[in-house]
């Protein structure tokens, strides 16, 4: 039964990381410079999951949970014709992140729903454990 809590907890953590990545993408959708002011656009983040949770306390949790395997960066960009911009290249184009805010919002919504589903599963497991303890006592 405790393995079920580990599995739900690993899902909560993974979805939280995913949601953070998507909100960072939304926040930086128009960031087209780096810290030094060069035209190096923000790289879109994407979270990749893998089965199993190496940090789980139980064997079931380690075998059946989920963890963040990697956070990748999308180095593609959009070019916008802005010859008046001082950061424009010789052709008059400025590089912007390849981020579609609507797509990122949908992904964030999906991550929130998955988080809520894991939370509901954890709450149901807790309720079953409490009921089992009441039956024993």
N, C-alpha and C positions, 0 to 999 in steps of 0.2 A: 504494500500500500504506500509506503514512503517513497518507493521508486516512482510512483505516479506524480507525487509532488515534485520530485527532482525533474521529471520530464516537463511538467508544466512550467516550472521555474526556468528551465533552459529555454523554453519557447518564449517566455516573457522577456528574458534578457536579449535574445536574438531579435525579437520584433522591436524592442526599444532601440537597439543599435540601428536597425533598418529605418525606423522612423526618424532618428536623428540625422541619418544620411540624407533622406529625402527633404527634410526641413532645411538642412544646410544647402542643398541644391536649389530650393526655392529662394532662399535668402540671397544666394549668390548668382542668380540667373542673369544679372546685368553687370557682374564684376568682370571687367575686361582688362584690368591691370593687376600686376603683382605688387608686393610691398615696396618695390623700388620704382614703381611708376612705369614699368615697361608693359607693352601690349602682349601680355601672357595671360590669357583668360583662365578663369577658374575651371578646374577639371571636375566634371560631374562625378559624383560618388555612386557606386553600386555595391551592395552588400551580397556576398555569396555565403550560403549556408552549407553545412556538411552534417551528415548523420552522426549521432553520438555526442555525448557531452563529457569531455575529459575531466571537467571539474566536479562532476556529480559525486555525491557521497556513497551512493549505492551502485551495485553492479548493474541493475536494471536501468538506472538513470544514465550510467556511462554508455550503455549499449543502445538505448532507445531515445535519448534526448536529441538535441540539436545544438550546434554551436556555429558561431561566425567563423568561417574558414578564411575569408579574406574580404578586404574592402578595396575594390578596384577603382581605378580612375579612368574616365573616358577622356582621352586627349584630343578628340575631334573638336572642331569649332565651326562657328558660322562666320562668314565674312559679310560685313555690311559696308556699302559704299558711302564713305564719309570723308571726302577729300579735304574738308575744312578742319578735321580733327588733327591735332599735332602728332598723334600716334599713328596716323595712317601710313601705310607702306607706299612705295613708289607708284602703285596703281591706284591709290586713294582708298584702300580698304582697311578696315579695322576688324580685328578678330574678337569675337564674342563667344561665351560658352555655348555649347550645344545642348541647351536645356530648354525643354518645353514645360512651362509652369503648370499647365493643365495636366499633362502626363505625370508630373511629379506629385501634384495634389492627389490624383487618383491612386498612385502608389502609396502615398502617405495614408490615405483613407484605408486602403487594403491592409497596411501594417497595423493601423489602429484597431481594425476589426479582428485581425489575427491575435493581437495583444489581448483584446477583450475576451476572445474565445479561450485563450490559455488561462486567463484569470478566472473565468467561469469554471473551467475544468479543475483548477486548483481549489476553488471554493467548494465544489461538489465533493472532491476528495476529502477535504477537511470535514465536511458535514458527515460523510460516511464514516470517517474515523471517530468522530464524536459520538455518532449513533452506536457504533460497535462498542465503544467504551461504556456507554450507558447500559447496553445489554449485558456486559460482563459484570458491572457493579451491582 
